[in-house]
Amino acid sequence: MRLWSLHPQYLDSAGLVALWREGLLAQAVLAGKTRGYRNHPQLERFREHARPRAAIAAYLHAVADEAQLRGYRFDTTKLPRYPSGDCTLTVTRGQLRYEREHLLRKLRARNPASCAALERRATPLPHPIFTVVAGGVAEWERR
């Protein structure tokens, strides 16, 4: 499971679809609807939020927004509607740089044309629910 901290605009179509599916799985895990992936480290930051299920829903809505910009229709009826409120999380600059390099390796192998926008940014834009703070790679990241 990879729940990118990077803005979904950097993902190719395969990556965007995979993120949607993995995000829906994360939503099911956080709602207690599945046994698998309960201890997955990528979910730690969502669990630490005061409203984890609202945070993952906000995350997925932003992924669906990016998909819509590209002409895809992700089924947002699978997402709960939560009252508006703070659904922001933090991500460190080091984590964004780590994920940038990780995604670039994937894109170079899978879809070299998708690399350009990400290669131009030493520190890429974060996913819309993340606020960037100083720091290194997240402790939960498996290297």
N, C-alpha and C positions, 0 to 999 in steps of 0.2 A: 504494500500500500504506500503510495506517495501522494501526500496532500501538499502540493507545492505552495511555498510562500511567495513565489514569483507571480507576477501578474499573468493571468491566463492568456494574454495576448501573445506571449512568447511561445506558446505550445503549438505544435503542428496539429492537424486534424486528428491524428491517431492519439496524440497526447491529451488533447482536449476531451475526446470521448472517454479515454481511460480515466482521466481525472473525474469526470462526471460519475462514472460507475464506481470508482473507489470512494468518492465522496458520499454516494448513496449508501455504500457499505458502512462507511464511518457513521453516518446518520443512524443506521440500524443498530450498530454497536452501542452508540451513546444512548439510544432509546431502550437498550436491553432486549432487543429483538433477535439477537443472534449470539451464539456461543463463541464463534470464531473471532479472532482478532481483538478480543477483549483487552489484552495487555499490549497492544501494538504501540510502540513508542511515539508514532506520529499523532496519536490521539491525546497525548499528555497535555499539550497546550490548550486543546479544546476542553478537556476535563477541568483544567485549572480556572477556566472562565466561570463567572458566577452563574451563567445560564448556558451550559455546554450545548444543549440542543438548539438553542437560538443562534449560537455562534456558528454551528455547522450549517444551519439553514441559511444564514446570511452568506456564508462562504459559498454554498452551492448556488444561491441566487446570483451571485456575481459570476460564477462559471456559466450559468445559463444565459446571463446577459451577454457575455463574450460570444457564446455559441450563436445567439440570435444576431449579433452584428455580422457574423459570417454566413448567415443564411440557414443555420441549423435550427431545429426545434427540439429542445430538450423538454421532457415532460415535467414541468414545474408543479403539476398537481401532486407529484410525489413528495413535495416539500411542504412542511407545515407552515402555517401563517402564525407568526409571533408578533406581539405588539412591538412597535418601534422602540428603540432604546439602544443602549450601548452594546454593540456586538463586536467591538474592536479587540484585537489581540496585538501583541508586540512580536517583532521579529528583529533579530540582530543583523547588522551589516555583514558580519562574518557568515551568518547563515545564508543570506541572500547571495553572497559571492560563492559559497560552497554549492548552492543549488544551481547557480548560473553555470558553473563548470560542469556539474553533473548533467544538466540538460543539454549543454553544448555537445558533450560526448555522445549523448543519445541522438541528437539531431544530425550531427555530422555523419553518423552511420545510417540513419533512417531517412532523413530528409534535409540534405545540405542546403537547399534553398531557404529553409526556415531559420537558418542560423543568423542571417544578416542583422536583424533588429537586435538580437541579444548580444551579438559580438560588438556592436557599437556602444554598449553600455557597460562600463566597468562595474557599476553598482546599478543593477536593473530595478525597475519599478516593482514594488511589492503587490501582492494580491490586494484588492481594495479593502479588505477588513483588517489588514495589518498596518501598524505604525512602526516605522523603523527606529531602532535604538542602537546605541553603541554596543559592541560585544563581538565575541567570536562565534564559532559554530556551536549550535545548540547541543546540550548534553545528551539529549535523546537521539541525536543523529547517529546512525550506525555507519562507521567509516570503513 
